[in-house]
Amino acid sequence: MQEEDGQIQYGDVSVPKKKSKIPSAYLRGVKGQKRKDLEKVLRKISNLYKAGKKVPPSLLKKRIKLGSKSKTTK
């Protein structure tokens, strides 16, 4: 395993480095600052849940709002 230019080399295949530890399936379709905000919210929800604490509805609403695509009309 070698590391070059922000990519990890596994034999003949190079794989891009992961910037966050959140699976890409949860961040699919979101770009830029909105993606970073969604990562933070998901991490907060995860930490609260693992600690056995209550996840506030406002945090869940924020997660849904950040993860949804904006609707455009024609």
C-alpha positions as CSV (number, residue, x, y, z in Angstrom):
1,M,0.0,0.0,0.0
2,Q,1.5,3.3,-1.2
3,E,0.3,6.8,-0.9
4,E,0.6,9.3,-3.8
5,D,-1.2,12.6,-4.6
6,G,-4.1,12.1,-2.3
7,Q,-4.7,8.5,-3.5
8,I,-4.0,5.2,-2.0
9,Q,-2.3,2.5,-4.2
10,Y,-3.4,-1.1,-3.7
11,G,-1.3,-3.1,-6.2
12,D,-2.5,-2.0,-9.7
13,V,-5.6,-0.2,-8.4
14,S,-5.6,3.4,-7.0
15,V,-8.4,4.4,-4.7
16,P,-9.1,8.0,-3.7
17,K,-8.6,8.9,-0.1
18,K,-11.7,9.3,2.1
19,K,-12.0,12.7,3.6
20,S,-14.7,11.7,6.1
21,K,-15.4,8.5,7.9
22,I,-19.0,8.5,6.8
23,P,-20.0,6.1,4.1
24,S,-20.5,7.8,0.7
25,A,-24.0,6.4,0.4
26,Y,-25.2,8.9,3.0
27,L,-23.5,11.8,1.2
28,R,-24.5,10.9,-2.4
29,G,-25.8,13.8,-4.4
30,V,-24.6,16.6,-2.1
31,K,-21.6,18.8,-2.8
32,G,-19.5,21.5,-1.2
33,Q,-20.4,23.2,2.1
34,K,-23.7,21.4,2.2
35,R,-21.8,18.1,2.2
36,K,-19.6,19.2,5.1
37,D,-22.6,20.3,7.1
38,L,-24.3,17.0,6.5
39,E,-21.2,15.1,7.6
40,K,-21.2,17.1,10.9
41,V,-24.9,16.5,11.5
42,L,-24.6,12.8,10.8
43,R,-21.6,12.5,13.1
44,K,-23.5,14.3,15.9
45,I,-26.5,12.0,15.5
46,S,-24.3,9.0,15.5
47,N,-22.4,10.0,18.7
48,L,-25.6,10.8,20.5
49,Y,-27.2,7.5,19.5
50,K,-24.1,5.5,20.5
51,A,-24.0,7.3,23.9
52,G,-27.6,6.3,24.5
53,K,-28.9,9.9,24.5
54,K,-32.0,11.3,22.9
55,V,-31.5,12.6,19.3
56,P,-33.4,15.9,19.1
57,P,-36.0,16.3,16.3
58,S,-34.4,19.5,15.1
59,L,-31.2,17.6,14.3
60,L,-33.2,15.0,12.3
61,K,-35.0,17.8,10.4
62,K,-31.7,19.4,9.6
63,R,-30.3,16.1,8.3
64,I,-33.4,15.6,6.1
65,K,-33.1,19.2,4.8
66,L,-29.4,18.9,4.0
67,G,-29.8,15.5,2.4
68,S,-32.7,16.4,0.1
69,K,-32.3,17.8,-3.3
70,S,-33.8,21.2,-4.1
71,K,-36.9,21.1,-6.3
72,T,-36.8,22.9,-9.5
73,T,-39.9,23.7,-11.6
74,K,-40.0,24.0,-15.4
